[in-house]
Amino acid sequence: MTTIYLMRHGQTYFNLWHKIQGGVDSSLTEKGINLAKEMGRYFNENNIHFDKAYASTAL
């Protein structure tokens, strides 16, 4: 069976400022960085590994 994980980026400064993003990179906030680390720990603790990863491209 194939398992697919869908993830969104963590909080960015544009999220805080209610700005549209997509074509411009916006750095993660401290909260966004902590969320990313938390997900990394979750995957490690649950022995989840990926054969493939896909990401949308920045414009």
C-alpha positions as a Markdown table, in Angstrom:
| # | Residue | x | y | z |
|---|---|---|---|---|
| 1 | Met | 0.0 | 0.0 | 0.0 |
| 2 | Thr | 1.2 | 3.5 | -0.8 |
| 3 | Thr | 1.0 | 6.2 | 1.8 |
| 4 | Ile | 1.0 | 9.8 | 0.7 |
| 5 | Tyr | 1.8 | 12.7 | 3.1 |
| 6 | Leu | 0.7 | 16.2 | 2.2 |
| 7 | Met | 2.4 | 19.0 | 4.0 |
| 8 | Arg | 2.3 | 22.8 | 3.9 |
| 9 | His | 5.1 | 25.1 | 4.8 |
| 10 | Gly | 5.3 | 26.4 | 8.4 |
| 11 | Gln | 4.3 | 30.0 | 9.2 |
| 12 | Thr | 6.1 | 32.7 | 7.3 |
| 13 | Tyr | 6.4 | 36.4 | 7.8 |
| 14 | Phe | 4.1 | 37.0 | 4.8 |
| 15 | Asn | 1.5 | 34.9 | 6.6 |
| 16 | Leu | 1.8 | 37.2 | 9.6 |
| 17 | Trp | 1.5 | 40.3 | 7.4 |
| 18 | His | -1.5 | 38.8 | 5.4 |
| 19 | Lys | 0.5 | 39.2 | 2.2 |
| 20 | Ile | 0.0 | 36.9 | -0.8 |
| 21 | Gln | 3.0 | 34.7 | -1.4 |
| 22 | Gly | 4.0 | 32.2 | -4.1 |
| 23 | Gly | 6.3 | 34.0 | -6.4 |
| 24 | Val | 8.5 | 35.4 | -3.6 |
| 25 | Asp | 10.3 | 33.6 | -0.8 |
| 26 | Ser | 9.3 | 34.6 | 2.7 |
| 27 | Ser | 11.4 | 33.4 | 5.6 |
| 28 | Leu | 9.9 | 31.2 | 8.2 |
| 29 | Thr | 9.1 | 32.8 | 11.5 |
| 30 | Glu | 10.4 | 31.2 | 14.8 |
| 31 | Lys | 7.0 | 29.4 | 15.0 |
| 32 | Gly | 7.4 | 28.1 | 11.4 |
| 33 | Ile | 10.9 | 26.8 | 12.2 |
| 34 | Asn | 9.6 | 25.1 | 15.3 |
| 35 | Leu | 6.8 | 23.5 | 13.4 |
| 36 | Ala | 9.2 | 22.1 | 10.8 |
| 37 | Lys | 11.4 | 20.7 | 13.6 |
| 38 | Glu | 8.4 | 19.2 | 15.2 |
| 39 | Met | 7.4 | 17.4 | 12.0 |
| 40 | Gly | 11.0 | 16.1 | 11.6 |
| 41 | Arg | 10.9 | 14.7 | 15.1 |
| 42 | Tyr | 7.5 | 13.1 | 14.4 |
| 43 | Phe | 8.8 | 11.4 | 11.2 |
| 44 | Asn | 11.9 | 10.2 | 13.0 |
| 45 | Glu | 10.1 | 8.9 | 16.1 |
| 46 | Asn | 7.6 | 7.0 | 13.9 |
| 47 | Asn | 10.3 | 5.6 | 11.7 |
| 48 | Ile | 8.8 | 7.3 | 8.6 |
| 49 | His | 11.1 | 7.5 | 5.6 |
| 50 | Phe | 10.4 | 8.7 | 2.1 |
| 51 | Asp | 11.3 | 7.1 | -1.2 |
| 52 | Lys | 10.3 | 10.2 | -3.1 |
| 53 | Ala | 9.4 | 13.8 | -2.4 |
| 54 | Tyr | 7.8 | 16.4 | -4.6 |
| 55 | Ala | 7.5 | 20.2 | -4.1 |
| 56 | Ser | 5.9 | 22.9 | -6.1 |
| 57 | Thr | 8.3 | 25.3 | -7.8 |
| 58 | Ala | 8.7 | 28.9 | -6.9 |
| 59 | Leu | 7.8 | 31.3 | -9.7 |
